[in-house]
């Protein structure tokens, strides 16, 4: 009888509203779930806890130069597998993957730019490219920039981030420490100013060469800076390490770097540096 029939309900469930991927992010510093665009609009810094997320090389360049003033040099230099290195994946495959991922030919971008109308030479490393390891191209490109800055009598600025030497190039990679240091020695003999901005992480061969040779060394907050990692040092020395060991704050206290500067102030601090040293570069000469 129709009077006692069960009502017919639809068995089709309403579809859930999908949340687009990458819309939200859990902050690595404070653990809060934040709208990702809110972090990106704040120069990739958490607005709640000031945790500094990495920037790409081009994002760094945009932040530290006037619009459309940066001109890249030696953009076509590419690494080769001179040692025929093999492992889980051969070196050329890793290079190809990194190029596709980053749109860069190697782990550094060098060139000339302006900040508030002041000319200077800028080198920026990008950790996405094989951990910003220093191979022959990184060393050669930086050396060429230092030589160009010396010839043009320009201030030189390096923004560093690296896991160290590029193991796929063996001794050729280690030679870049001497080459970059030698180029900076010639640059310093010319009486020109060199500024380093260390970002997370700056370690090993890069920290032991051109990253540590600045006339002024700045660092972003809580950046890991050192040669070997804390775990290796602890195992080697068999001792407890101090709190905040190898952070930029620890190194300021112990005199290794000069200042810790939040990303929001880096552009201003760099402009002050260029203003202060403009006389040394000959820009004020009549």
Buried (B, 14 or more C-beta within 10 A) or exposed (E): EEEEEEEEEEEEEEEEEEEEEEEEBEBEBEEEEBEEEEBEEBBBBBBBEBBBBBBBBBBBBEBBBEEEBBEBBBBEBEBEBEBEBEEEEBBBEBBEEBBEEBEBBBBBBBBBBBBEEBBBBBBBBBBBBBBBBBBBBBBBBBBBBBBBBBEBBBBBBBBBBBBBBBBBBBEBBBBBBEBBBEBBEEBBEEEBBBBBBBBBBBBBBBBBBBBBBBBBBBBBBBBBBBBBBEEEBBEEEEEEEEEEBBBBBBBBEEEBBBEBBEBEEBBEBBBEBBEEBBEBBEBEEE
